Amino acid sequence: MKTKVISKKAPEPVGPYPHARRVGGFIFVSGMGPRRPGTREIPGVAQNALGQVISYDIEMQTHSTIANIRAVLQECGADLADVVDVAVYLTHMKDDFAAFNRIYGEYFAQSGPTRTTVEVKSLPTPIAVELKVIAYRPEA
């Protein structure tokens, strides 16, 4: 059985897709960034009058992104400990990898999901990090 998941505790998707899709015990979470739920606010981002990013805080964005993923997983009866694979997209690998990796470890070092980290030129909104996760939690 395939189930679409939308969480009111996560930011609205920026396209025509659900926050996640559950297929049996697997939960496939769509790419998630740091936007605050119910707003367009991006934690740790300063923009000029033209909407261009003038500064950002990768640590704040990483914490917020993981909080959003946790909200979607909890909607499915799962949590971060159930994550088995993570895809990480950073817009500034050289500048941000060490700080990102440290914070990521606070959440995932114990459970140890597999991970791929790539640098991308940009993301759909003015964010510096996006995560896509797969979790496994057998249905009750």
CNS distance restraints for C-alpha pairs under 8 A (distance, minus, plus):
assign (resid   1 and name CA) (resid  22 and name CA) 7.94 0.50 0.50
assign (resid   1 and name CA) (resid  23 and name CA) 5.83 0.50 0.50
assign (resid   1 and name CA) (resid  24 and name CA) 6.10 0.50 0.50
assign (resid   2 and name CA) (resid  21 and name CA) 6.74 0.50 0.50
assign (resid   2 and name CA) (resid  22 and name CA) 5.62 0.50 0.50
assign (resid   2 and name CA) (resid  23 and name CA) 4.66 0.50 0.50
assign (resid   2 and name CA) (resid  24 and name CA) 7.08 0.50 0.50
assign (resid   3 and name CA) (resid  21 and name CA) 5.51 0.50 0.50
assign (resid   3 and name CA) (resid  22 and name CA) 5.04 0.50 0.50
assign (resid   3 and name CA) (resid  23 and name CA) 6.60 0.50 0.50
assign (resid   4 and name CA) (resid  18 and name CA) 6.08 0.50 0.50
assign (resid   4 and name CA) (resid  19 and name CA) 7.73 0.50 0.50
assign (resid   4 and name CA) (resid  20 and name CA) 6.10 0.50 0.50
assign (resid   4 and name CA) (resid  21 and name CA) 4.59 0.50 0.50
assign (resid   4 and name CA) (resid  22 and name CA) 6.48 0.50 0.50
assign (resid   5 and name CA) (resid  18 and name CA) 5.87 0.50 0.50
assign (resid   5 and name CA) (resid  19 and name CA) 5.75 0.50 0.50
assign (resid   5 and name CA) (resid  20 and name CA) 4.96 0.50 0.50
assign (resid   5 and name CA) (resid  21 and name CA) 5.65 0.50 0.50
assign (resid   5 and name CA) (resid  22 and name CA) 7.23 0.50 0.50
assign (resid   5 and name CA) (resid  72 and name CA) 7.71 0.50 0.50
assign (resid   5 and name CA) (resid  75 and name CA) 7.53 0.50 0.50
assign (resid   5 and name CA) (resid  76 and name CA) 7.48 0.50 0.50
assign (resid   6 and name CA) (resid  18 and name CA) 5.65 0.50 0.50
assign (resid   6 and name CA) (resid  19 and name CA) 5.23 0.50 0.50
assign (resid   6 and name CA) (resid  20 and name CA) 6.89 0.50 0.50
assign (resid   6 and name CA) (resid  72 and name CA) 7.45 0.50 0.50
assign (resid   6 and name CA) (resid  75 and name CA) 7.97 0.50 0.50
assign (resid   7 and name CA) (resid  19 and name CA) 6.95 0.50 0.50
assign (resid   7 and name CA) (resid  71 and name CA) 7.17 0.50 0.50
assign (resid   7 and name CA) (resid  72 and name CA) 5.78 0.50 0.50
assign (resid   7 and name CA) (resid  75 and name CA) 6.27 0.50 0.50
assign (resid   8 and name CA) (resid  12 and name CA) 7.93 0.50 0.50
assign (resid   8 and name CA) (resid  37 and name CA) 7.52 0.50 0.50
assign (resid   9 and name CA) (resid  37 and name CA) 6.00 0.50 0.50
assign (resid   9 and name CA) (resid  68 and name CA) 7.54 0.50 0.50
assign (resid   9 and name CA) (resid  71 and name CA) 5.89 0.50 0.50
assign (resid   9 and name CA) (resid  72 and name CA) 7.41 0.50 0.50
assign (resid  10 and name CA) (resid  36 and name CA) 7.38 0.50 0.50
assign (resid  10 and name CA) (resid  37 and name CA) 4.86 0.50 0.50
assign (resid  10 and name CA) (resid  38 and name CA) 7.71 0.50 0.50
assign (resid  10 and name CA) (resid  68 and name CA) 5.26 0.50 0.50
assign (resid  10 and name CA) (resid  69 and name CA) 7.64 0.50 0.50
assign (resid  10 and name CA) (resid  71 and name CA) 6.03 0.50 0.50
assign (resid  10 and name CA) (resid  72 and name CA) 6.47 0.50 0.50
assign (resid  11 and name CA) (resid  35 and name CA) 6.05 0.50 0.50
assign (resid  11 and name CA) (resid  36 and name CA) 5.83 0.50 0.50
assign (resid  11 and name CA) (resid  37 and name CA) 3.82 0.50 0.50
assign (resid  11 and name CA) (resid  38 and name CA) 5.92 0.50 0.50
assign (resid  11 and name CA) (resid  39 and name CA) 7.26 0.50 0.50
assign (resid  11 and name CA) (resid  68 and name CA) 7.25 0.50 0.50
assign (resid  12 and name CA) (resid  37 and name CA) 6.88 0.50 0.50
assign (resid  12 and name CA) (resid  38 and name CA) 7.09 0.50 0.50
assign (resid  13 and name CA) (resid  17 and name CA) 6.73 0.50 0.50
assign (resid  13 and name CA) (resid  18 and name CA) 6.90 0.50 0.50
assign (resid  13 and name CA) (resid  19 and name CA) 6.60 0.50 0.50
assign (resid  14 and name CA) (resid 124 and name CA) 7.79 0.50 0.50
assign (resid  17 and name CA) (resid  30 and name CA) 7.92 0.50 0.50
assign (resid  18 and name CA) (resid  30 and name CA) 7.15 0.50 0.50
assign (resid  19 and name CA) (resid  29 and name CA) 5.94 0.50 0.50
assign (resid  19 and name CA) (resid  30 and name CA) 5.40 0.50 0.50
assign (resid  19 and name CA) (resid  72 and name CA) 6.75 0.50 0.50
assign (resid  20 and name CA) (resid  27 and name CA) 6.62 0.50 0.50
assign (resid  20 and name CA) (resid  28 and name CA) 5.34 0.50 0.50
assign (resid  20 and name CA) (resid  29 and name CA) 4.17 0.50 0.50
assign (resid  20 and name CA) (resid  30 and name CA) 5.48 0.50 0.50
assign (resid  20 and name CA) (resid  72 and name CA) 7.21 0.50 0.50
assign (resid  21 and name CA) (resid  27 and name CA) 5.82 0.50 0.50
assign (resid  21 and name CA) (resid  28 and name CA) 5.29 0.50 0.50
assign (resid  21 and name CA) (resid  29 and name CA) 6.63 0.50 0.50
assign (resid  22 and name CA) (resid  26 and name CA) 5.71 0.50 0.50
assign (resid  22 and name CA) (resid  27 and name CA) 4.43 0.50 0.50
assign (resid  22 and name CA) (resid  28 and name CA) 6.28 0.50 0.50
assign (resid  22 and name CA) (resid  76 and name CA) 7.81 0.50 0.50
assign (resid  23 and name CA) (resid  27 and name CA) 6.39 0.50 0.50
assign (resid  23 and name CA) (resid  28 and name CA) 7.97 0.50 0.50
assign (resid  24 and name CA) (resid 138 and name CA) 6.94 0.50 0.50
assign (resid  24 and name CA) (resid 139 and name CA) 6.61 0.50 0.50
assign (resid  25 and name CA) (resid 136 and name CA) 5.36 0.50 0.50
assign (resid  25 and name CA) (resid 137 and name CA) 4.92 0.50 0.50
assign (resid  25 and name CA) (resid 138 and name CA) 4.06 0.50 0.50
assign (resid  25 and name CA) (resid 139 and name CA) 5.50 0.50 0.50
assign (resid  26 and name CA) (resid 134 and name CA) 6.93 0.50 0.50
assign (resid  26 and name CA) (resid 135 and name CA) 5.73 0.50 0.50
assign (resid  26 and name CA) (resid 136 and name CA) 4.50 0.50 0.50
assign (resid  26 and name CA) (resid 137 and name CA) 6.33 0.50 0.50
assign (resid  26 and name CA) (resid 138 and name CA) 7.41 0.50 0.50
assign (resid  27 and name CA) (resid  73 and name CA) 7.73 0.50 0.50
assign (resid  27 and name CA) (resid  76 and name CA) 7.76 0.50 0.50
assign (resid  27 and name CA) (resid 134 and name CA) 5.62 0.50 0.50
assign (resid  27 and name CA) (resid 135 and name CA) 4.99 0.50 0.50
assign (resid  27 and name CA) (resid 136 and name CA) 6.06 0.50 0.50
assign (resid  27 and name CA) (resid 137 and name CA) 7.53 0.50 0.50
assign (resid  28 and name CA) (resid 132 and name CA) 7.96 0.50 0.50
assign (resid  28 and name CA) (resid 133 and name CA) 6.27 0.50 0.50
assign (resid  28 and name CA) (resid 134 and name CA) 4.67 0.50 0.50
assign (resid  28 and name CA) (resid 135 and name CA) 6.59 0.50 0.50
assign (resid  29 and name CA) (resid  69 and name CA) 7.50 0.50 0.50
assign (resid  29 and name CA) (resid  72 and name CA) 7.53 0.50 0.50
assign (resid  29 and name CA) (resid  73 and name CA) 7.90 0.50 0.50
assign (resid  29 and name CA) (resid 132 and name CA) 5.91 0.50 0.50
assign (resid  29 and name CA) (resid 133 and name CA) 5.30 0.50 0.50
assign (resid  29 and name CA) (resid 134 and name CA) 6.10 0.50 0.50
assign (resid  29 and name CA) (resid 135 and name CA) 7.96 0.50 0.50
assign (resid  30 and name CA) (resid 132 and name CA) 5.62 0.50 0.50
assign (resid  30 and name CA) (resid 133 and name CA) 7.29 0.50 0.50
assign (resid  31 and name CA) (resid 130 and name CA) 6.10 0.50 0.50
assign (resid  31 and name CA) (resid 131 and name CA) 5.36 0.50 0.50
assign (resid  31 and name CA) (resid 132 and name CA) 4.30 0.50 0.50
assign (resid  31 and name CA) (resid 133 and name CA) 7.57 0.50 0.50
assign (resid  32 and name CA) (resid  65 and name CA) 6.35 0.50 0.50
assign (resid  32 and name CA) (resid  68 and name CA) 7.11 0.50 0.50
assign (resid  32 and name CA) (resid  69 and name CA) 6.70 0.50 0.50
assign (resid  32 and name CA) (resid 130 and name CA) 5.35 0.50 0.50
assign (resid  32 and name CA) (resid 131 and name CA) 5.31 0.50 0.50
assign (resid  32 and name CA) (resid 132 and name CA) 6.22 0.50 0.50
assign (resid  33 and name CA) (resid  61 and name CA) 7.63 0.50 0.50
assign (resid  33 and name CA) (resid  64 and name CA) 7.66 0.50 0.50
assign (resid  33 and name CA) (resid  65 and name CA) 4.88 0.50 0.50
assign (resid  33 and name CA) (resid  68 and name CA) 7.55 0.50 0.50
assign (resid  33 and name CA) (resid 127 and name CA) 7.00 0.50 0.50
assign (resid  33 and name CA) (resid 129 and name CA) 6.24 0.50 0.50
assign (resid  33 and name CA) (resid 130 and name CA) 4.58 0.50 0.50
assign (resid  33 and name CA) (resid 131 and name CA) 6.62 0.50 0.50
assign (resid  34 and name CA) (resid  42 and name CA) 6.03 0.50 0.50
assign (resid  34 and name CA) (resid  43 and name CA) 6.67 0.50 0.50
assign (resid  34 and name CA) (resid  61 and name CA) 5.17 0.50 0.50
assign (resid  34 and name CA) (resid  62 and name CA) 6.89 0.50 0.50
assign (resid  34 and name CA) (resid  63 and name CA) 7.74 0.50 0.50
assign (resid  34 and name CA) (resid  64 and name CA) 4.73 0.50 0.50
assign (resid  34 and name CA) (resid  65 and name CA) 4.04 0.50 0.50
assign (resid  34 and name CA) (resid  66 and name CA) 7.75 0.50 0.50
assign (resid  34 and name CA) (resid  68 and name CA) 6.98 0.50 0.50
assign (resid  34 and name CA) (resid 127 and name CA) 7.28 0.50 0.50
assign (resid  34 and name CA) (resid 129 and name CA) 7.58 0.50 0.50
assign (resid  34 and name CA) (resid 130 and name CA) 7.54 0.50 0.50
assign (resid  35 and name CA) (resid  39 and name CA) 7.30 0.50 0.50
assign (resid  35 and name CA) (resid  40 and name CA) 6.24 0.50 0.50
assign (resid  35 and name CA) (resid  41 and name CA) 5.64 0.50 0.50
assign (resid  35 and name CA) (resid  42 and name CA) 4.49 0.50 0.50
assign (resid  35 and name CA) (resid  43 and name CA) 6.71 0.50 0.50
assign (resid  35 and name CA) (resid  64 and name CA) 7.31 0.50 0.50
assign (resid  35 and name CA) (resid  65 and name CA) 7.42 0.50 0.50
assign (resid  36 and name CA) (resid  40 and name CA) 6.70 0.50 0.50
assign (resid  36 and name CA) (resid  41 and name CA) 5.66 0.50 0.50
assign (resid  36 and name CA) (resid  42 and name CA) 6.23 0.50 0.50
assign (resid  36 and name CA) (resid  43 and name CA) 7.20 0.50 0.50
assign (resid  36 and name CA) (resid  64 and name CA) 7.49 0.50 0.50
assign (resid  37 and name CA) (resid  68 and name CA) 7.92 0.50 0.50
assign (resid  42 and name CA) (resid  61 and name CA) 7.57 0.50 0.50
assign (resid  42 and name CA) (resid 127 and name CA) 7.28 0.50 0.50
assign (resid  43 and name CA) (resid  57 and name CA) 7.82 0.50 0.50
assign (resid  43 and name CA) (resid  60 and name CA) 6.14 0.50 0.50
assign (resid  43 and name CA) (resid  61 and name CA) 5.92 0.50 0.50
assign (resid  43 and name CA) (resid  64 and name CA) 7.20 0.50 0.50
assign (resid  44 and name CA) (resid  55 and name CA) 7.91 0.50 0.50
assign (resid  44 and name CA) (resid  56 and name CA) 5.16 0.50 0.50
assign (resid  44 and name CA) (resid  57 and name CA) 4.74 0.50 0.50
assign (resid  44 and name CA) (resid  58 and name CA) 7.45 0.50 0.50
assign (resid  44 and name CA) (resid  60 and name CA) 5.70 0.50 0.50
assign (resid  44 and name CA) (resid  61 and name CA) 6.37 0.50 0.50
assign (resid  45 and name CA) (resid  53 and name CA) 6.80 0.50 0.50
assign (resid  45 and name CA) (resid  54 and name CA) 7.77 0.50 0.50
assign (resid  45 and name CA) (resid  55 and name CA) 5.92 0.50 0.50
assign (resid  45 and name CA) (resid  56 and name CA) 4.33 0.50 0.50
assign (resid  45 and name CA) (resid  57 and name CA) 6.56 0.50 0.50
assign (resid  45 and name CA) (resid 127 and name CA) 7.70 0.50 0.50
assign (resid  46 and name CA) (resid  53 and name CA) 5.87 0.50 0.50
assign (resid  46 and name CA) (resid  54 and name CA) 5.69 0.50 0.50
assign (resid  46 and name CA) (resid  55 and name CA) 5.26 0.50 0.50
assign (resid  46 and name CA) (resid  56 and name CA) 6.21 0.50 0.50
assign (resid  47 and name CA) (resid  51 and name CA) 5.22 0.50 0.50
assign (resid  47 and name CA) (resid  52 and name CA) 5.14 0.50 0.50
assign (resid  47 and name CA) (resid  53 and name CA) 4.37 0.50 0.50
assign (resid  47 and name CA) (resid  54 and name CA) 5.32 0.50 0.50
assign (resid  47 and name CA) (resid  55 and name CA) 7.14 0.50 0.50
assign (resid  48 and name CA) (resid  52 and name CA) 5.51 0.50 0.50
assign (resid  48 and name CA) (resid  53 and name CA) 6.62 0.50 0.50
assign (resid  48 and name CA) (resid  54 and name CA) 6.48 0.50 0.50
assign (resid  52 and name CA) (resid 126 and name CA) 7.93 0.50 0.50
assign (resid  53 and name CA) (resid 126 and name CA) 6.77 0.50 0.50
assign (resid  56 and name CA) (resid 128 and name CA) 7.69 0.50 0.50
assign (resid  57 and name CA) (resid  61 and name CA) 6.31 0.50 0.50
assign (resid  58 and name CA) (resid  62 and name CA) 5.94 0.50 0.50
assign (resid  58 and name CA) (resid  96 and name CA) 6.50 0.50 0.50
assign (resid  58 and name CA) (resid  99 and name CA) 7.21 0.50 0.50
assign (resid  58 and name CA) (resid 100 and name CA) 6.70 0.50 0.50
assign (resid  58 and name CA) (resid 128 and name CA) 6.70 0.50 0.50
assign (resid  58 and name CA) (resid 129 and name CA) 7.41 0.50 0.50
assign (resid  59 and name CA) (resid  63 and name CA) 6.29 0.50 0.50
assign (resid  59 and name CA) (resid  99 and name CA) 6.51 0.50 0.50
assign (resid  59 and name CA) (resid 100 and name CA) 6.44 0.50 0.50
assign (resid  59 and name CA) (resid 103 and name CA) 7.00 0.50 0.50
assign (resid  60 and name CA) (resid  64 and name CA) 6.14 0.50 0.50
assign (resid  61 and name CA) (resid  65 and name CA) 5.98 0.50 0.50
assign (resid  61 and name CA) (resid 127 and name CA) 7.72 0.50 0.50
assign (resid  61 and name CA) (resid 128 and name CA) 7.38 0.50 0.50
assign (resid  61 and name CA) (resid 129 and name CA) 6.86 0.50 0.50
assign (resid  62 and name CA) (resid  66 and name CA) 6.23 0.50 0.50
assign (resid  62 and name CA) (resid 100 and name CA) 6.53 0.50 0.50
assign (resid  62 and name CA) (resid 103 and name CA) 7.07 0.50 0.50
assign (resid  62 and name CA) (resid 104 and name CA) 7.52 0.50 0.50
assign (resid  62 and name CA) (resid 129 and name CA) 6.78 0.50 0.50
assign (resid  63 and name CA) (resid  67 and name CA) 6.20 0.50 0.50
assign (resid  63 and name CA) (resid 103 and name CA) 7.27 0.50 0.50
assign (resid  64 and name CA) (resid  68 and name CA) 6.25 0.50 0.50
assign (resid  65 and name CA) (resid  69 and name CA) 6.36 0.50 0.50
assign (resid  65 and name CA) (resid 129 and name CA) 7.76 0.50 0.50
assign (resid  65 and name CA) (resid 130 and name CA) 7.03 0.50 0.50
assign (resid  65 and name CA) (resid 131 and name CA) 7.27 0.50 0.50
assign (resid  66 and name CA) (resid  70 and name CA) 6.10 0.50 0.50
assign (resid  66 and name CA) (resid 131 and name CA) 7.97 0.50 0.50
assign (resid  67 and name CA) (resid  71 and name CA) 6.29 0.50 0.50
assign (resid  68 and name CA) (resid  72 and name CA) 6.52 0.50 0.50
assign (resid  69 and name CA) (resid  73 and name CA) 6.20 0.50 0.50
assign (resid  69 and name CA) (resid  80 and name CA) 7.96 0.50 0.50
assign (resid  70 and name CA) (resid  74 and name CA) 6.02 0.50 0.50
assign (resid  70 and name CA) (resid  79 and name CA) 5.92 0.50 0.50
assign (resid  70 and name CA) (resid  80 and name CA) 6.03 0.50 0.50
assign (resid  71 and name CA) (resid  75 and name CA) 6.34 0.50 0.50
assign (resid  72 and name CA) (resid  76 and name CA) 6.78 0.50 0.50
assign (resid  73 and name CA) (resid  77 and name CA) 6.46 0.50 0.50
assign (resid  73 and name CA) (resid  78 and name CA) 4.93 0.50 0.50
assign (resid  73 and name CA) (resid  79 and name CA) 5.33 0.50 0.50
assign (resid  73 and name CA) (resid  80 and name CA) 7.26 0.50 0.50
assign (resid  74 and name CA) (resid  78 and name CA) 4.95 0.50 0.50
assign (resid  74 and name CA) (resid  79 and name CA) 5.62 0.50 0.50
assign (resid  77 and name CA) (resid 137 and name CA) 7.84 0.50 0.50
assign (resid  78 and name CA) (resid  82 and name CA) 6.31 0.50 0.50
assign (resid  78 and name CA) (resid 135 and name CA) 7.91 0.50 0.50
assign (resid  78 and name CA) (resid 137 and name CA) 6.15 0.50 0.50
assign (resid  79 and name CA) (resid  83 and name CA) 7.41 0.50 0.50
assign (resid  80 and name CA) (resid 107 and name CA) 7.45 0.50 0.50
assign (resid  80 and name CA) (resid 108 and name CA) 7.43 0.50 0.50
assign (resid  80 and name CA) (resid 135 and name CA) 7.93 0.50 0.50
assign (resid  81 and name CA) (resid 108 and name CA) 7.35 0.50 0.50
assign (resid  81 and name CA) (resid 111 and name CA) 5.58 0.50 0.50
assign (resid  82 and name CA) (resid 111 and name CA) 7.78 0.50 0.50
assign (resid  82 and name CA) (resid 135 and name CA) 5.16 0.50 0.50
assign (resid  82 and name CA) (resid 136 and name CA) 5.49 0.50 0.50
assign (resid  82 and name CA) (resid 137 and name CA) 6.16 0.50 0.50
assign (resid  83 and name CA) (resid 111 and name CA) 7.74 0.50 0.50
assign (resid  83 and name CA) (resid 113 and name CA) 6.08 0.50 0.50
assign (resid  83 and name CA) (resid 133 and name CA) 6.69 0.50 0.50
assign (resid  83 and name CA) (resid 134 and name CA) 5.79 0.50 0.50
assign (resid  83 and name CA) (resid 135 and name CA) 3.91 0.50 0.50
assign (resid  83 and name CA) (resid 136 and name CA) 6.38 0.50 0.50
assign (resid  84 and name CA) (resid 112 and name CA) 7.59 0.50 0.50
assign (resid  84 and name CA) (resid 113 and name CA) 4.38 0.50 0.50
assign (resid  84 and name CA) (resid 114 and name CA) 6.22 0.50 0.50
assign (resid  84 and name CA) (resid 133 and name CA) 7.63 0.50 0.50
assign (resid  84 and name CA) (resid 134 and name CA) 5.87 0.50 0.50
assign (resid  84 and name CA) (resid 135 and name CA) 5.20 0.50 0.50
assign (resid  84 and name CA) (resid 136 and name CA) 6.65 0.50 0.50
assign (resid  85 and name CA) (resid 113 and name CA) 5.00 0.50 0.50
assign (resid  85 and name CA) (resid 114 and name CA) 4.67 0.50 0.50
assign (resid  85 and name CA) (resid 115 and name CA) 5.68 0.50 0.50
assign (resid  85 and name CA) (resid 133 and name CA) 5.66 0.50 0.50
assign (resid  85 and name CA) (resid 134 and name CA) 5.20 0.50 0.50
assign (resid  85 and name CA) (resid 135 and name CA) 6.93 0.50 0.50
assign (resid  86 and name CA) (resid 113 and name CA) 6.76 0.50 0.50
assign (resid  86 and name CA) (resid 114 and name CA) 6.22 0.50 0.50
assign (resid  86 and name CA) (resid 115 and name CA) 4.66 0.50 0.50
assign (resid  86 and name CA) (resid 116 and name CA) 6.45 0.50 0.50
assign (resid  86 and name CA) (resid 131 and name CA) 6.73 0.50 0.50
assign (resid  86 and name CA) (resid 132 and name CA) 5.80 0.50 0.50
assign (resid  86 and name CA) (resid 133 and name CA) 4.51 0.50 0.50
assign (resid  86 and name CA) (resid 134 and name CA) 6.58 0.50 0.50
assign (resid  87 and name CA) (resid 115 and name CA) 5.75 0.50 0.50
assign (resid  87 and name CA) (resid 116 and name CA) 4.93 0.50 0.50
assign (resid  87 and name CA) (resid 117 and name CA) 6.02 0.50 0.50
assign (resid  87 and name CA) (resid 118 and name CA) 8.00 0.50 0.50
assign (resid  87 and name CA) (resid 131 and name CA) 5.66 0.50 0.50
assign (resid  87 and name CA) (resid 132 and name CA) 5.07 0.50 0.50
assign (resid  87 and name CA) (resid 133 and name CA) 6.29 0.50 0.50
assign (resid  88 and name CA) (resid 115 and name CA) 7.39 0.50 0.50
assign (resid  88 and name CA) (resid 116 and name CA) 6.04 0.50 0.50
assign (resid  88 and name CA) (resid 117 and name CA) 4.51 0.50 0.50
assign (resid  88 and name CA) (resid 118 and name CA) 6.24 0.50 0.50
assign (resid  88 and name CA) (resid 129 and name CA) 7.26 0.50 0.50
assign (resid  88 and name CA) (resid 130 and name CA) 6.04 0.50 0.50
assign (resid  88 and name CA) (resid 131 and name CA) 4.77 0.50 0.50
assign (resid  88 and name CA) (resid 132 and name CA) 6.67 0.50 0.50
assign (resid  89 and name CA) (resid 117 and name CA) 6.01 0.50 0.50
assign (resid  89 and name CA) (resid 118 and name CA) 5.23 0.50 0.50
assign (resid  89 and name CA) (resid 119 and name CA) 5.72 0.50 0.50
assign (resid  89 and name CA) (resid 120 and name CA) 6.24 0.50 0.50
assign (resid  89 and name CA) (resid 129 and name CA) 5.60 0.50 0.50
assign (resid  89 and name CA) (resid 130 and name CA) 5.15 0.50 0.50
assign (resid  89 and name CA) (resid 131 and name CA) 6.32 0.50 0.50
assign (resid  90 and name CA) (resid  96 and name CA) 7.56 0.50 0.50
assign (resid  90 and name CA) (resid  97 and name CA) 7.82 0.50 0.50
assign (resid  90 and name CA) (resid 117 and name CA) 7.44 0.50 0.50
assign (resid  90 and name CA) (resid 118 and name CA) 6.31 0.50 0.50
assign (resid  90 and name CA) (resid 119 and name CA) 4.83 0.50 0.50
assign (resid  90 and name CA) (resid 120 and name CA) 6.03 0.50 0.50
assign (resid  90 and name CA) (resid 128 and name CA) 5.70 0.50 0.50
assign (resid  90 and name CA) (resid 129 and name CA) 4.74 0.50 0.50
assign (resid  90 and name CA) (resid 130 and name CA) 6.80 0.50 0.50
assign (resid  91 and name CA) (resid 119 and name CA) 5.43 0.50 0.50
assign (resid  91 and name CA) (resid 120 and name CA) 5.05 0.50 0.50
assign (resid  91 and name CA) (resid 121 and name CA) 5.67 0.50 0.50
assign (resid  91 and name CA) (resid 122 and name CA) 5.85 0.50 0.50
assign (resid  91 and name CA) (resid 123 and name CA) 7.54 0.50 0.50
assign (resid  91 and name CA) (resid 128 and name CA) 5.13 0.50 0.50
assign (resid  91 and name CA) (resid 129 and name CA) 6.61 0.50 0.50
assign (resid  92 and name CA) (resid  96 and name CA) 5.81 0.50 0.50
assign (resid  92 and name CA) (resid  97 and name CA) 7.74 0.50 0.50
assign (resid  92 and name CA) (resid 119 and name CA) 6.54 0.50 0.50
assign (resid  92 and name CA) (resid 120 and name CA) 7.80 0.50 0.50
assign (resid  92 and name CA) (resid 128 and name CA) 7.10 0.50 0.50
assign (resid  93 and name CA) (resid  97 and name CA) 5.16 0.50 0.50
assign (resid  93 and name CA) (resid 118 and name CA) 7.64 0.50 0.50
assign (resid  93 and name CA) (resid 119 and name CA) 5.61 0.50 0.50
assign (resid  96 and name CA) (resid 100 and name CA) 5.92 0.50 0.50
assign (resid  97 and name CA) (resid 101 and name CA) 5.82 0.50 0.50
assign (resid  98 and name CA) (resid 102 and name CA) 6.23 0.50 0.50
assign (resid  99 and name CA) (resid 103 and name CA) 6.41 0.50 0.50
assign (resid 100 and name CA) (resid 104 and name CA) 5.97 0.50 0.50
assign (resid 101 and name CA) (resid 105 and name CA) 6.09 0.50 0.50
assign (resid 102 and name CA) (resid 106 and name CA) 6.74 0.50 0.50
assign (resid 103 and name CA) (resid 107 and name CA) 7.05 0.50 0.50
assign (resid 104 and name CA) (resid 108 and name CA) 6.05 0.50 0.50
assign (resid 104 and name CA) (resid 109 and name CA) 7.57 0.50 0.50
assign (resid 105 and name CA) (resid 109 and name CA) 4.59 0.50 0.50
assign (resid 108 and name CA) (resid 112 and name CA) 5.68 0.50 0.50
assign (resid 108 and name CA) (resid 113 and name CA) 6.97 0.50 0.50
assign (resid 122 and name CA) (resid 126 and name CA) 7.86 0.50 0.50
assign (resid 122 and name CA) (resid 128 and name CA) 7.82 0.50 0.50
assign (resid 123 and name CA) (resid 127 and name CA) 6.48 0.50 0.50
assign (resid 123 and name CA) (resid 128 and name CA) 7.43 0.50 0.50
assign (resid 123 and name CA) (resid 130 and name CA) 7.83 0.50 0.50
